[in-house]
Amino acid sequence: MVLWEGYVSDEVMGTFAPIVVYWIYAGFYQLMPALDNYRLHTKRDEEQKNLVPFSAVVKGVLLQQLVQAIVALSLLTTTRNASGDVVQPSIPRQALQIVIAMFVMDTWQYFVHRYMHQNKFLYRHVHSQHHRLVVPYAVGALYNHPIEGLLLDTVGGAISYLVSGMTARTAVVFFCFAVVKTVDDHCGLWLPGNIFHLLFQNNTAYHDIHHQLQGLKYNYSQPFFSIWDKVLGTYMPFNLVKRPEGGLEARPVKH
C-alpha cells in the first residue's frame, strides 16, 4: 500500500518528494554536532577555501530545484497513461528499471561532466561555479550554474526515466535515492558504517578527490558507479589517512 495513494498523485510525488528529501537529508548533515574526527577537511578549510557564501549556495540550489520541478512535473504528466490507469510492474522488474536508470544517469553525467572540464569556455563560464566549493558540503550538492543544472541533472534525470520505462511511482523511489546519494557524496564526512561507503566505490572520498586541484581531471563519474572512469582512464585511486590534528584526508595515489 502506497502511503500517498488517494491523497497526492504519483506525478506530484515524483516531482516534489526528491526536493523535500534533499533538504531533510542535507539539513541533517549540516545540523549535526561537530564531527571533526570524521571530516575529510577541517571546518577552517571549509570557511577559508570555499569561494561562495552559504546563502548564495542555498539560493543556487533552490533555483535549480525550481527548474527541475517544472521539467519533472511536465514530463511525468505528459507520459502518464491517458486512461489514468497505471499497472505497477512487479518488484523485480522495478528493481531492474532502477538499475538501468542508474547506469543511464551515470553514463550521461560522466560524458557531460567530463566535457565541461575539457571545454575551457564551459568550464570557465559554467562548471567552475560548482567548483567554487573547494571543500564540498551537503547543502551544496546541487549548487551548479543553471545551465549545468539543466543539462547535467534535469536532462540526465529525464533521459534515465524515459529509457528505463519506469512509472511515475517507481520514479519517486529512484529520484529520492539519487538525491540522497548525491548529497552523501558531497557531505564531506566519512562516517563509520555509512552504507553508501560500503556498497559504492563512488562515494564521498571518491568525489572529494575530484574537487581537489590535482584531481580535477579525474573521478568524473557520478553519482553511482566508477565504471566509466576506470574504462576510460580517468580514475584516480586514493588513500584515506588520519590527520594529526584530527579527522581524515583523502590523498590521491599517483598513477
Secondary structure, DSSP 8 states (H G I E B T S, - for coil): --TTTTTS-HHHHHHHHHHHHHHHHHHHHHHS---GGGBSS-HHHHHHH--S-HHHHHHHHHHHHHHHHHHHHHHHHHTS-TTS------HHHHHHHHHHHHHHHHHHHHHHHHHHHHSHHHHHHTGGGGGG-SS--GGGGG---HHHIIIIIIIHHHHHHHHHT--HHHHHHHHHHHHHHHHHHHS-B--TT-HHHHH-SSSHHHHHHHHSGGGTTS----SS--HHHHHTT----EEEEE-TTSSEEEEE---
